[in-house]
Amino acid sequence: MAGAAPFGAVERTLAWRYLRARRSQGGVSLISIISFVGIMLAVTALIVIMSVMSGFRATLLNALLGGQGHIFVQVIDQPESVIDDLVIDLRQLPNVVSVSPVIEEQVLASTDYAKVGAAVRGVRIEDLDNLPFLERGSEKARQDGFGAGRNGGDKIYIGRFLANDLGVRAGGRVTLITPEGFNSVAGMSPRRKTYTVADTFETGSVELDKLYILMPIDQAQLFFNKRDEYEFLDVRIEEPENTLPTMQDIAEATGNQFIIDDWKRQRAAYLGALNTERGMMRVIMLILITITALNIITGVVMLVKNKTRDIAILRTIGTSRGSVMRVFVMIGAILGLTGALIGLLLGVTIVLNIGAIEDGLRVIGIEIFPPDVYGLDGLPAELDWAEAIFTTLWAMSMSVLVTLWPAWSAAKLDPVEALRFE
């Protein structure tokens, strides 16, 4: 092996022979096998966990962004006719899906059962078609009597969880109280009115469903004393996570006349919590993979100890230290690389068949994700190939790195001293 090429056929053959040898022949120990299984399971777990977290993140954001606007343009103190023309202009901008004028105010919602703080959103009936969580949109609203009657009537829609908190159902009555009332001989009196619940809605976001009430905009203008004006424009775009270009287009189209905001800033804490949780879980699982890979050190050290005589003989016939080192690096690397690749295959298979796995567990009486508790039909999982490949490469890298020290120790063995004690 004196002139053998690095990682050539001779070195690969020797590494493979040591891997296949039985324990009685000084081959790979049980610890090495456990290390292989550990890396495989760790990679599988990380891919599945990160895919499920990606699925949860996508599901939560879809629910959140379906229930609220993506960009907000404040139009307070502007005449209604001017803003109606602006709505038409903004709809022509690229990436804009819809633009809806809105009035939003805080109220105290009261029933005989409870009193809860809520937010009323005044919307036009035709703009209900822009709300994905409302089935059949404006068509159903007209059937329910939403917006019918003088000044928009007295029918409202209410979030399902808010309705539960108030103990009210469709057809029930809710009294709304706003602190911005009217002047009387006793001073400013809060405005209050009782409304009929036309129906409840569910956005998929518990936070929104515990907060919002939808009211015809004509009635909202009357109730909140905002005649002939709106508060802001609810702009929805094709790529909600990339709001900056559209915000710049809106600013240019309006001559920087209005204050423009987006959901990312308004929901910074919510978005930050999702990103932090995902990042910390990734770090924890990568540390787990690293710890599992460290077990390879023990296995290779024991293999070096068992093969001390072989190493000494190889050195005496002219094998270089680098060649010996590469043999044992390959042994550890093969364990780690094989474990990581099989873990990748298992992880991807589980994620792509997560629904079938859930159904199988449900058949034998195991419910890992009850729909009535979490409000979702199944465990969300979204495979991120970049994440899966990064995980696999990390496991492979750690497997090679942790093998360097025991392989270097094998290369440093003095053949004379080694043979003396054999």
C-alpha positions in Angstrom: 0.0 0.0 0.0 3.0 2.3 -0.1 2.1 3.7 -3.4 -1.7 3.3 -3.1 -3.8 6.2 -4.4 -5.7 8.1 -1.6 -9.1 6.6 -1.1 -8.2 4.1 -3.8 -9.3 0.5 -4.3 -6.9 -0.9 -1.7 -8.0 1.5 1.0 -11.7 1.0 0.2 -11.3 -2.8 0.2 -9.6 -2.8 3.6 -12.2 -0.4 5.1 -15.1 -2.6 3.7 -13.4 -5.7 5.1 -13.2 -4.3 8.6 -16.8 -3.2 8.4 -18.0 -6.8 7.4 -15.8 -8.5 10.0 -17.6 -10.2 12.9 -17.2 -9.0 16.4 -15.2 -12.1 17.2 -12.8 -11.1 14.4 -12.4 -7.6 15.8 -14.8 -6.0 13.4 -17.3 -3.2 14.0 -18.7 -3.2 17.5 -22.3 -3.1 18.6 -21.7 0.6 19.5 -21.0 1.4 15.9 -24.2 -0.3 14.8 -26.1 1.7 17.4 -24.5 4.9 16.1 -25.6 4.0 12.6 -29.2 3.4 13.8 -29.1 6.6 15.9 -28.0 8.8 13.0 -30.6 7.3 10.8 -33.4 7.9 13.3 -32.1 11.4 14.2 -32.2 12.4 10.5 -35.6 10.9 10.0 -36.9 12.7 13.1 -35.5 16.1 12.1 -37.0 15.9 8.6 -40.4 14.8 9.9 -40.4 17.4 12.7 -39.3 20.3 10.5 -41.8 19.3 7.8 -44.6 19.2 10.4 -43.5 22.6 11.7 -43.4 24.0 8.2 -46.9 22.6 7.7 -48.1 24.2 10.9 -46.5 27.5 9.9 -48.0 27.5 6.5 -51.5 26.5 7.9 -51.4 29.2 10.6 -50.2 31.9 8.2 -52.8 30.9 5.6 -55.5 31.2 8.2 -54.2 34.5 9.5 -53.7 36.0 6.0 -57.1 34.7 4.9 -58.8 36.4 7.8 -57.1 39.8 7.5 -55.6 42.1 4.9 -52.0 42.0 3.7 -51.4 45.7 3.3 -53.3 48.6 4.9 -53.6 52.1 3.6 -55.0 54.6 6.1 -57.5 56.9 4.4 -59.0 58.7 7.4 -60.6 62.1 6.8 -60.8 61.5 3.0 -64.2 61.7 1.3 -65.8 58.4 0.4 -66.1 59.3 -3.3 -62.4 60.0 -3.5 -61.5 56.7 -1.9 -63.9 54.8 -4.1 -61.9 56.1 -7.1 -58.6 55.2 -5.4 -59.9 51.7 -4.9 -60.4 51.3 -8.6 -56.9 52.6 -9.4 -55.1 50.4 -6.8 -56.8 47.3 -8.2 -54.9 47.9 -11.4 -51.5 47.5 -9.7 -49.5 44.4 -10.4 -49.8 41.6 -7.7 -52.9 43.2 -6.2 -55.8 40.8 -5.9 -58.4 43.0 -4.2 -58.8 46.3 -2.5 -61.6 46.8 0.0 -62.5 50.0 2.1 -63.0 49.1 5.8 -64.1 50.7 9.0 -62.7 49.0 12.1 -63.5 50.0 15.7 -63.3 48.4 19.2 -66.5 47.6 21.0 -67.8 45.8 24.0 -70.0 42.9 22.9 -72.7 42.0 25.4 -75.2 39.2 25.9 -77.0 37.8 28.9 -74.3 35.2 29.1 -71.1 37.4 28.9 -69.4 40.6 28.0 -66.4 40.5 25.8 -64.2 43.0 24.0 -64.4 42.7 20.2 -63.5 44.5 17.0 -66.1 45.4 14.4 -65.1 45.5 10.8 -67.5 47.4 8.5 -67.3 45.9 5.0 -69.2 46.4 1.7 -71.3 43.4 0.7 -69.5 42.9 -2.6 -66.2 42.8 -0.8 -67.3 39.7 1.1 -66.3 37.8 -2.0 -62.7 38.7 -1.2 -62.8 36.9 2.1 -61.8 33.2 1.5 -63.2 32.0 4.8 -66.8 33.1 3.9 -68.5 30.4 1.9 -70.3 31.8 -1.2 -69.4 35.3 0.0 -71.9 38.0 -1.0 -74.4 35.5 -2.3 -74.9 33.9 1.1 -74.8 37.3 2.8 -77.8 38.5 0.8 -79.6 35.3 1.6 -78.9 35.8 5.3 -80.2 39.4 5.1 -76.7 40.9 5.7 -76.9 44.5 4.6 -80.6 44.4 3.9 -82.7 47.2 5.4 -82.2 50.9 6.3 -78.6 51.9 6.6 -77.4 48.4 6.2 -79.9 46.7 8.6 -79.0 45.0 11.8 -77.5 41.7 10.7 -73.9 40.9 11.6 -71.5 38.0 11.2 -69.5 37.0 14.3 -66.4 34.8 14.7 -67.1 31.3 16.0 -65.0 31.4 19.1 -66.3 34.9 19.9 -69.8 33.5 19.6 -68.9 30.7 22.0 -67.5 33.2 24.5 -70.7 35.2 24.3 -72.9 32.1 24.3 -74.8 33.1 21.1 -75.7 31.3 17.9 -77.1 32.3 14.5 -80.3 34.1 15.1 -79.2 35.3 18.6 -78.9 38.9 19.7 -75.8 40.8 20.7 -75.6 44.3 22.0 -72.6 46.3 20.9 -71.4 49.3 22.9 -68.8 51.8 21.6 -67.3 54.5 23.9 -67.5 57.1 21.0 -71.1 58.0 21.6 -73.2 61.1 21.4 -73.5 64.3 23.4 -76.3 64.5 25.9 -77.2 66.8 28.8 -75.2 64.4 31.0 -72.1 64.6 28.7 -70.8 62.1 26.3 -72.8 58.9 26.4 -71.7 55.6 24.9 -73.5 54.5 21.8 -75.2 51.0 22.0 -77.3 49.0 19.7 -78.5 45.4 19.6 -77.8 43.3 16.5 -79.0 39.9 15.2 -76.3 37.3 14.4 -76.9 36.2 10.8 -74.3 33.5 11.0 -70.8 32.7 12.5 -67.6 32.4 10.5 -64.3 30.6 11.0 -61.1 31.9 9.5 -58.9 29.1 10.9 -57.1 31.5 13.2 -58.4 31.2 16.8 -57.1 34.7 17.5 -59.1 36.3 14.7 -62.2 34.2 15.4 -62.3 35.4 19.0 -62.0 39.0 18.0 -63.9 40.0 14.8 -67.4 40.9 14.0 -68.4 41.8 10.4 -70.9 44.6 9.9 -72.3 46.2 6.7 -70.3 49.3 6.1 -73.3 51.6 5.9 -74.3 50.5 9.4 -70.7 50.8 10.6 -70.5 54.4 9.3 -73.7 55.2 11.2 -72.9 53.4 14.4 -69.4 54.8 14.7 -70.4 58.3 13.4 -68.2 58.1 10.4 -70.5 59.3 7.7 -69.2 59.5 4.1 -65.7 58.2 5.1 -63.6 55.0 5.6 -60.7 54.3 7.9 -58.4 52.2 5.8 -58.1 50.1 2.6 -57.7 46.3 3.0 -55.3 45.3 0.2 -54.7 41.7 -0.6 -51.9 40.5 -2.9 -50.8 37.4 -4.6 -47.6 37.0 -2.5 -48.4 38.0 1.0 -44.9 37.3 2.4 -43.4 39.8 -0.1 -45.4 43.0 0.6 -42.6 45.6 0.1 -42.8 45.9 -3.7 -46.6 46.4 -3.7 -46.3 48.9 -0.8 -43.8 50.9 -2.9 -46.2 50.8 -5.9 -49.1 52.0 -3.7 -46.9 54.8 -2.3 -46.0 55.9 -5.9 -49.6 55.7 -7.1 -50.9 57.8 -4.2 -48.0 60.3 -4.1 -47.0 59.2 -0.6 -50.2 60.8 0.6 -51.3 58.0 2.9 -49.7 56.0 5.7 -49.1 52.4 4.5 -48.6 49.4 6.7 -48.5 45.6 6.3 -49.4 42.5 8.2 -45.7 41.7 9.0 -45.3 44.7 11.2 -48.7 44.4 12.8 -48.1 40.7 13.5 -44.4 41.0 14.1 -44.6 39.2 17.5 -46.7 36.4 16.0 -44.4 35.9 13.0 -41.3 36.2 15.2 -42.7 33.5 17.6 -43.2 31.1 14.6 -39.7 31.8 13.2 -38.0 31.5 16.6 -39.8 28.3 17.5 -38.8 26.8 14.1 -35.2 28.0 14.5 -34.8 26.7 18.0 -36.2 23.3 17.1 -33.8 23.1 14.2 -30.8 23.9 16.5 -31.9 21.3 19.1 -32.3 18.6 16.5 -29.0 19.4 14.8 -27.3 19.1 18.3 -29.1 15.8 18.7 -27.6 14.6 15.4 -24.2 15.8 16.4 -24.4 13.9 19.8 -25.5 10.8 18.0 -22.6 11.1 15.5 -20.2 11.4 18.4 -21.0 7.8 19.3 -19.1 6.8 16.2 -15.9 7.9 18.0 -16.4 5.1 20.5 -17.0 2.5 17.8 -14.0 3.5 15.8 -11.8 3.7 18.9 -12.8 0.2 19.8 -12.2 -0.9 16.2 -8.7 0.7 16.3 -7.9 -1.2 19.5 -9.1 -4.5 18.0 -7.0 -3.9 14.9 -3.8 -2.7 16.6 -1.9 -5.8 15.3 -3.2 -5.3 11.7 -2.2 -1.6 11.8 1.3 -2.5 13.0 1.7 -5.0 10.2 0.5 -2.6 7.6 2.9 0.1 8.8 5.8 -2.3 8.8 5.2 -3.2 5.1 5.3 0.5 4.2 1.8 1.7 4.5 1.8 5.4 5.2 0.1 7.1 8.1 -2.2 9.0 5.8 -3.3 5.7 4.2 -4.1 4.2 7.7 -6.0 7.3 8.7 -8.1 7.3 5.5 -9.1 3.7 6.1 -10.6 4.4 9.5 -12.1 7.7 8.3 -13.9 5.8 5.6 -15.2 3.3 8.1 -16.8 6.0 10.3 -17.9 7.9 7.2 -19.7 4.9 5.7 -21.6 4.4 9.0 -22.6 8.0 9.1 -23.3 8.5 5.3 -25.4 5.3 5.1 -27.3 6.2 8.2 -28.0 9.7 7.0 -29.1 8.6 3.5 -31.5 5.9 4.9 -32.8 8.5 7.4 -33.4 10.9 4.5 -35.4 8.2 2.6 -37.4 7.3 5.7 -38.1 10.9 6.6 -39.3 11.8 3.1 -41.4 8.7 2.9 -43.1 9.4 6.2 -43.8 13.1 5.3 -45.2 12.2 1.9 -47.5 9.6 3.4 -48.4 11.4 6.6 -52.1 11.2 5.9 -52.0 7.4 5.3 -50.0 6.9 8.5 -52.6 9.0 10.5 -55.4 6.9 9.0 -53.6 3.7 9.9 -53.0 4.8 13.5 -56.6 5.9 13.7 -57.8 2.4 12.7 -55.9 0.8 15.7 -57.4 3.5 18.0 -54.5 5.9 18.2 -55.5 9.6 17.6 -52.3 11.7 17.5 -54.0 14.9 16.1 -57.7 15.1 17.2 -59.5 17.4 14.7 -62.0 18.6 17.3 -59.2 19.9 19.5 -56.9 21.5 16.9 -59.5 22.6 14.4 -57.6 21.0 11.4 -58.5 18.0 9.4 -55.1 16.3 9.8 -51.5 16.7 10.8 -50.1 19.4 8.4 -46.7 18.5 6.9 -45.0 20.4 4.1 -41.7 18.8 2.8 -38.9 21.3 2.4 -36.3 19.7 0.2 -33.7 22.3 1.1 -34.2 21.5 4.8 -34.1 17.8 4.2 -30.9 18.0 2.2 -29.3 20.3 4.7 -30.1 17.9 7.5 -28.6 15.0 5.6 -25.4 16.9 4.7 -25.1 18.0 8.3 -25.3 14.4 9.5 -22.7 13.3 6.9 -20.4 16.1 7.8 -20.5 15.4 11.6 -20.0 11.7 10.9 -16.8 12.4 9.0 -15.5 15.1 11.5 -15.9 12.9 14.6 -14.0 10.1 12.9 -10.9 12.2 12.3 -9.6 12.0 15.9 -9.7 8.1 16.3 -8.4 7.7 12.7 -5.5 10.0 13.5 -4.8 8.0 16.6 -4.6 4.9 14.5 -2.2 6.5 12.1 0.1 7.6 14.9 0.5 4.0 16.3 4.2 3.0 16.5 4.3 -0.5 14.8 7.2 -1.7 17.0 5.4 -0.8 20.2 2.2 -2.2 19.0 3.7 -5.6 18.0 5.6 -5.8 21.2 2.4 -6.0 23.3 0.5 -8.2 20.9 
